[in-house]
Amino acid sequence: MKKKLISILTCIVLIPIILLTVLCIYHQIRLNKEAGIITHMAGQYVEVDGHNMNVYTEGEGDETLVFLAGFGTPSPILDFKPLYSRLSDDYRIVVIEKFGYGYSDEYEGDRSVDTLVDQDRQALEELSIEGPFILVPHSAGGIEAIWWAEHYPDEVKAIVGLDSNVPSQYANYRTPQDLNTVEPQDIDECISSMAVNDFFMYKIGLFRLMMPPSSMPALVSEDLSADEREQYSALGYTMYCRGSGSTFMRESIMTDHSLECLQEYVNTPVPDIPTLFIVSDGSAMEQLMEPETWRKIHEDYIDEITNGVIINLECGHYVHVEKPDEVASAIVDFVDSL
């Protein structure tokens, strides 16, 4: 009986170790293959703060649409392609890949919202792309767009939010008290506290089980070629496996620090510039708030604007991938009305 119990306990211990070992080997094989897949397919590099930032341009027109990606988008250029490919005949398209995203360099400096916007502006200036711009942010990019319009109003003609964030959402989270401020000097300590999580998620490769290719919306878009989908997937896994010390993860950590600045917007007037919000069904925000709350905070924001339009779509968070025809049509109608 004792030997049988020992055998059972041995199996309980060994089986997870064996499974994790197999996963780790598979993960490293895949990383090596993905590193060989990644090539600079689109855009041009400009030097910003001593690093290479990738910016893609396409099309011509009197209006310039500047696309700002949401948090953790593996390749903004490919992610926005289903939408801007429908708009480039009429407008000048600009897609900025922030540091740590797509083909842009990693960056060890500050990642608060004011720095992100300043670097976006530097990239456009380097390319002699002049405003005023129509900013087209997705998700967390909405905070950058609002900051931009608030601090540099002469550079922003309008905002088209693609299920984009608004400052008041942080006051509507189910547990807003959990949004503890992270000061810049505490970033390294915060990253160090994630060492165990990094080891299992990104070194062993557990995140591959939690983030299958089907979780990346752009990969199901028919607007991307097979090579582009392969590139997007490789960029995604490579991006995430860099762990908590990577540029985009430090951006996430510093979001809480940015909130200290953003909270001032919750109870102050929003930038009164023409704004179109294209809003999803809110399902992606269910862990943070009720779907109807997601739509209401956008409606409340629009109510504060002289020229504001809101369109609700029955789809997920990546409205520009799931409903590109409807979104493109809405943008054309809105821009024509300006």
ABEGO torsion letter per residue (X at the ends): XAAAAAAAAAAAAAAAAAAAAAAAAAAAAAAAAAAAABBBABEBBBBBGGBBBBBBBBEBEABBBBBBBBBGBABAAAAAAAAAAAAAAABBBBBBBBBGBEABBBBABBABAAAAAAAAAAAAAAAGBBOBBBBBBBEAAAAAAAAAAAABAAABABBBBBGBBBAAAAAABABAAABBBBBAAAAAAAAAAAAAAAAAAAAAGAAAAABBAAABAAAABAABBAAAAAAAAAAAAAAAAAEAABAAAAAAAAAAAAAAAAAAAAABBBBBBBBBBBBBAGAAAAAABBAAAAAAAAAAAAAABABBBBBBBBBBABAAAABAAAAAAAAAAAAAAX
